[in-house]
Amino acid sequence: MASAEVRQIRRRIKSVESTIKITRAMELIATARIGKAQQRVAQAKPYTEKMNDVISNIGAATGSLKHPLLEKRDVETVGMLVVTSDRGLAGGYNSSVIRLAEHALAAHRDAGRDVRLYTVGGKALAYFRYRKFQISHQWLGVTDTPTYSDARSIANIVLDEYASGRVDAVEAYTTEYISALTQNAEMWPVLPIVPPETDEGEATPTGYEFEPSAEEILDRLLPRYLEGTMFGMLLEASASEHAARRRAMKAATENAEELTRLLTREANQARQAEITTEISEIVGGAEALSNG
């Protein structure tokens, strides 16, 4: 009969094996979602690129772009949009973004600027709320599978804050998706909008006529441009989240498998020591009986 030590080790082995089933299932789910997220990022890029081309052409045709959303102000209040996930178990995905945003927040306050916080995802909300920061706006349930309506909702709030003068600039702290193995925490300037520059050597468009005026076109175009930028940012954050979760679950599965091997070896050694002890006791008892 196995001793208490061996039974305890075997219970730990069963517990670790149950954990392996969970982490492996989560790894497979994240792997399936990465493919869809990558596809959505690729599908959104042509729209963003075309919007960049249109704004660049308008700027080249008119000589300059003038619009309230393009004008730089003296920055007294900064809006900070922090994009994280709603769920954990994603390795350092959330902590890297939050750490970058927290350092920037401290730098703004040291420079004498006020800060208004906007959070996307439950992790950023919980982190800053726990530290008694005031959250101006929050969005939950967005980052797993973001939609264009989610991007429009965020863009509308940001535009309203900027147009009303409550903030003089808006920065987004999110994750840039580079590959399934590489995602970088980044700061994206959101407002004022920085017009994309044309590449050197490109022919400057001439002979443009605007109907209605270029200003009215910008009134309609720039909010759509901001929505597209927000949507692309959310898609990259979603792809980064799934990639980070897959890596984290893969590492957890491998560590649990290694722990299972170590515990199995420990259980075998303990059982072998028990058997050796039992044999020694039997031999000793037999010798004692024969001598008696």
C-alpha positions as CSV (number, residue, x, y, z in Angstrom):
1,M,0.0,0.0,0.0
2,A,1.4,3.4,-1.0
3,S,2.4,5.8,1.7
4,A,0.9,9.2,2.3
5,E,3.9,10.8,0.5
6,V,3.3,8.8,-2.6
7,R,-0.5,9.4,-2.6
8,Q,0.2,13.2,-2.2
9,I,2.6,13.2,-5.2
10,R,0.1,11.3,-7.3
11,R,-2.7,13.8,-6.5
12,R,-0.4,16.6,-7.6
13,I,0.3,14.7,-10.8
14,K,-3.5,14.4,-11.5
15,S,-3.9,18.1,-10.8
16,V,-1.1,19.1,-13.2
17,E,-2.5,16.8,-15.9
18,S,-5.9,18.5,-15.5
19,T,-4.1,21.9,-15.9
20,I,-2.4,20.6,-19.1
21,K,-5.7,19.8,-20.6
22,I,-6.9,23.4,-20.0
23,T,-3.8,25.2,-21.2
24,R,-3.6,23.0,-24.3
25,A,-7.2,23.7,-25.1
26,M,-6.7,27.5,-24.7
27,E,-3.6,27.3,-26.9
28,L,-5.6,25.7,-29.7
29,I,-8.3,28.2,-29.3
30,A,-5.9,31.1,-29.5
31,T,-4.2,29.5,-32.5
32,A,-7.5,29.4,-34.4
33,R,-8.3,33.0,-33.5
34,I,-4.9,34.3,-34.6
35,G,-5.5,33.2,-38.2
36,K,-8.8,35.1,-38.3
37,A,-7.3,38.2,-36.6
38,Q,-4.4,38.2,-39.1
39,Q,-6.9,38.0,-41.9
40,R,-8.9,40.9,-40.6
41,V,-5.8,43.1,-40.2
42,A,-4.8,42.3,-43.8
43,Q,-8.3,43.1,-45.1
44,A,-8.4,46.5,-43.3
45,K,-5.1,47.8,-44.6
46,P,-6.3,48.6,-48.2
47,Y,-9.0,50.9,-46.7
48,T,-6.5,52.7,-44.5
49,E,-4.0,53.0,-47.3
50,K,-6.6,54.5,-49.7
51,M,-7.6,57.0,-47.0
52,N,-4.0,58.0,-46.7
53,D,-3.7,58.5,-50.4
54,V,-6.9,60.7,-50.5
55,I,-5.7,63.0,-47.7
56,S,-2.3,63.2,-49.3
57,N,-3.7,64.1,-52.7
58,I,-6.0,66.8,-51.1
59,G,-3.0,68.3,-49.3
60,A,-0.8,68.2,-52.4
61,A,-3.6,69.8,-54.5
62,T,-4.4,72.6,-52.1
63,G,-0.9,73.3,-51.1
64,S,-1.7,72.7,-47.4
65,L,-4.3,71.2,-45.2
66,K,-6.2,73.5,-42.8
67,H,-8.7,72.0,-40.4
68,P,-9.3,72.1,-36.6
69,L,-8.5,68.4,-36.3
70,L,-5.1,69.1,-38.0
71,E,-4.0,72.1,-36.0
72,K,-1.5,71.7,-33.2
73,R,-2.4,73.4,-29.9
74,D,-0.5,74.3,-26.8
75,V,-1.0,71.1,-24.8
76,E,-2.4,71.7,-21.3
77,T,-4.6,68.5,-21.1
78,V,-3.7,65.2,-22.7
79,G,-6.1,62.4,-23.4
80,M,-4.6,58.9,-23.0
81,L,-6.3,55.9,-24.6
82,V,-5.0,52.7,-23.1
83,V,-5.9,49.5,-25.1
84,T,-5.6,46.1,-23.2
85,S,-7.5,42.9,-23.2
86,D,-10.6,42.0,-21.1
87,R,-9.1,38.6,-20.1
88,G,-5.7,37.6,-18.7
89,L,-3.5,34.6,-19.3
90,A,-1.8,36.5,-22.1
91,G,1.8,36.7,-20.8
92,G,3.2,40.2,-20.7
93,Y,0.7,41.6,-23.3
94,N,-1.2,43.7,-20.9
95,S,1.6,44.6,-18.5
96,S,3.8,46.0,-21.3
97,V,1.1,48.4,-22.5
98,I,0.1,49.5,-19.0
99,R,3.7,50.1,-18.0
100,L,4.3,52.2,-21.1
101,A,1.2,54.2,-20.5
102,E,2.0,54.7,-16.8
103,H,5.4,56.0,-17.5
104,A,4.0,58.5,-20.1
105,L,1.3,59.5,-17.6
106,A,3.9,60.3,-15.0
107,A,6.0,62.3,-17.6
108,H,2.9,64.4,-18.5
109,R,2.2,65.2,-14.9
110,D,5.8,66.1,-14.2
111,A,5.6,68.5,-17.2
112,G,2.5,70.2,-15.6
113,R,-0.1,68.7,-17.9
114,D,-3.5,67.3,-16.8
115,V,-4.4,63.8,-18.1
116,R,-7.8,62.3,-19.0
117,L,-7.8,58.5,-19.1
118,Y,-9.8,56.4,-21.5
119,T,-9.5,52.6,-21.2
120,V,-10.3,49.8,-23.6
121,G,-10.4,46.4,-22.0
122,G,-11.0,45.2,-18.4
123,K,-7.3,44.9,-17.5
124,A,-6.5,48.6,-18.0
125,L,-9.7,49.6,-16.2
126,A,-9.0,47.4,-13.2
127,Y,-5.3,48.5,-13.0
128,F,-5.9,52.3,-13.1
129,R,-9.1,52.2,-11.0
130,Y,-7.3,50.2,-8.3
131,R,-4.7,53.0,-8.2
132,K,-7.4,55.6,-7.8
133,F,-7.0,57.2,-11.2
134,Q,-10.2,58.8,-12.6
135,I,-11.4,57.1,-15.8
136,S,-13.2,59.4,-18.1
137,H,-14.5,56.8,-20.5
138,Q,-14.3,53.0,-20.7
139,W,-15.1,50.3,-23.2
140,L,-15.4,46.6,-22.3
141,G,-15.9,43.5,-24.4
142,V,-14.2,45.1,-27.5
143,T,-10.7,43.6,-28.0
144,D,-11.5,40.0,-28.4
145,T,-13.3,40.5,-31.8
146,P,-13.5,44.3,-32.5
147,T,-16.0,45.6,-35.0
148,Y,-16.1,48.9,-36.9
149,S,-18.9,50.1,-34.7
150,D,-16.6,49.7,-31.7
151,A,-14.0,51.9,-33.5
152,R,-16.6,54.5,-34.4
153,S,-17.8,54.6,-30.8
154,I,-14.3,55.3,-29.5
155,A,-13.5,57.8,-32.3
156,N,-16.7,59.7,-31.6
157,I,-15.9,60.1,-27.9
158,V,-12.3,61.2,-28.7
159,L,-13.5,63.7,-31.3
160,D,-16.0,65.2,-28.9
161,E,-13.4,65.5,-26.2
162,Y,-11.0,67.2,-28.6
163,A,-13.5,69.4,-30.3
164,S,-14.9,70.6,-27.0
165,G,-11.5,71.6,-25.8
166,R,-11.4,69.2,-22.8
167,V,-8.2,67.8,-24.2
168,D,-5.6,69.4,-26.5
169,A,-4.1,66.1,-27.8
170,V,-4.9,62.4,-27.7
171,E,-2.4,59.5,-27.5
172,A,-3.2,55.8,-27.8
173,Y,-1.2,53.2,-26.0
174,T,-1.6,49.9,-27.7
175,T,0.2,47.0,-29.3
176,E,1.5,46.8,-32.8
177,Y,1.2,43.4,-34.4
178,I,4.3,42.5,-36.3
179,S,4.2,38.7,-36.4
180,A,2.9,35.8,-34.4
181,L,6.1,35.9,-32.4
182,T,6.6,39.7,-32.2
183,Q,4.3,42.4,-30.8
184,N,5.5,45.7,-29.5
185,A,3.8,48.1,-27.1
186,E,3.5,51.5,-28.9
187,M,2.3,55.0,-28.5
188,W,0.2,56.1,-31.5
189,P,-0.6,59.9,-31.8
190,V,-4.3,60.2,-32.5
191,L,-5.2,63.9,-32.3
192,P,-4.3,66.2,-33.8
193,I,-4.3,64.2,-37.0
194,V,-0.9,64.1,-38.7
195,P,-1.5,64.0,-42.5
196,P,0.4,61.3,-44.2
197,E,3.4,62.5,-46.2
198,T,3.8,61.7,-49.9
199,D,6.9,59.8,-50.9
200,E,9.7,61.8,-52.5
201,G,9.7,61.6,-56.2
202,E,6.0,61.1,-56.6
203,A,4.2,63.4,-59.1
204,T,2.2,66.1,-57.4
205,P,-1.4,66.0,-58.5
206,T,-2.6,69.1,-60.3
207,G,-5.8,70.5,-61.7
208,Y,-8.0,69.4,-58.8
209,E,-11.4,71.0,-58.4
210,F,-13.4,70.4,-55.2
211,E,-17.1,70.2,-55.0
212,P,-18.0,71.0,-52.3
213,S,-15.0,72.9,-51.0
214,A,-11.8,71.2,-49.7
215,E,-12.8,72.2,-46.2
216,E,-16.2,70.5,-46.4
217,I,-14.6,67.4,-47.8
218,L,-12.1,67.4,-44.9
219,D,-15.1,67.8,-42.4
220,R,-16.5,64.5,-43.7
221,L,-13.2,62.7,-44.5
222,L,-11.1,63.3,-41.3
223,P,-13.6,61.6,-38.9
224,R,-13.8,58.6,-41.2
225,Y,-10.0,58.6,-41.3
226,L,-9.9,58.6,-37.5
227,E,-12.4,55.8,-37.4
228,G,-10.3,53.7,-39.8
229,T,-7.2,54.4,-37.8
230,M,-9.0,53.3,-34.6
231,F,-10.3,50.2,-36.3
232,G,-6.9,49.2,-37.5
233,M,-5.5,49.8,-34.0
234,L,-8.1,47.6,-32.4
235,L,-7.5,44.8,-35.0
236,E,-3.8,44.8,-34.4
237,A,-4.4,44.8,-30.6
238,S,-6.7,41.8,-31.0
239,A,-4.2,39.9,-33.1
240,S,-1.5,40.7,-30.6
241,E,-3.6,39.5,-27.7
242,H,-4.3,36.1,-29.3
243,A,-0.7,35.7,-30.3
244,A,0.5,36.5,-26.8
245,R,-2.1,34.2,-25.2
246,R,-1.0,31.3,-27.5
247,R,2.6,31.7,-26.5
248,A,1.7,31.9,-22.8
249,M,-0.4,28.8,-23.0
250,K,2.2,26.9,-24.9
251,A,4.8,27.8,-22.3
252,A,2.4,26.8,-19.5
253,T,1.7,23.5,-21.2
254,E,5.4,22.7,-21.6
255,N,6.2,23.7,-18.0
256,A,3.3,21.5,-16.7
257,E,4.5,18.6,-18.8
258,E,8.0,19.0,-17.4
259,L,6.6,19.2,-13.8
260,T,4.6,16.0,-14.5
261,R,7.8,14.2,-15.5
262,L,9.6,15.4,-12.4
263,L,6.7,14.4,-10.1
264,T,6.5,11.0,-11.7
265,R,10.2,10.4,-11.2
266,E,9.8,11.6,-7.5
267,A,6.8,9.2,-7.0
268,N,8.8,6.3,-8.5
269,Q,11.8,7.0,-6.3
270,A,9.6,7.3,-3.2
271,R,7.8,4.0,-4.0
272,Q,11.1,2.3,-4.7
273,A,12.4,3.4,-1.3
274,E,9.2,2.1,0.3
275,I,9.6,-1.3,-1.4
276,T,13.2,-1.5,-0.4
277,T,12.3,-0.7,3.2
278,E,9.5,-3.3,3.2
279,I,11.9,-6.0,1.8
280,S,14.4,-5.1,4.4
281,E,11.8,-5.5,7.1
282,I,10.6,-8.8,5.8
283,V,14.2,-10.2,5.6
284,G,15.0,-8.9,9.0
285,G,11.8,-10.5,10.4
286,A,12.5,-13.8,8.8
287,E,16.1,-13.8,10.2
288,A,14.8,-13.0,13.6
289,L,12.3,-15.9,13.5
290,S,14.9,-18.4,12.2
291,N,17.3,-17.3,14.9
292,G,14.6,-17.6,17.5
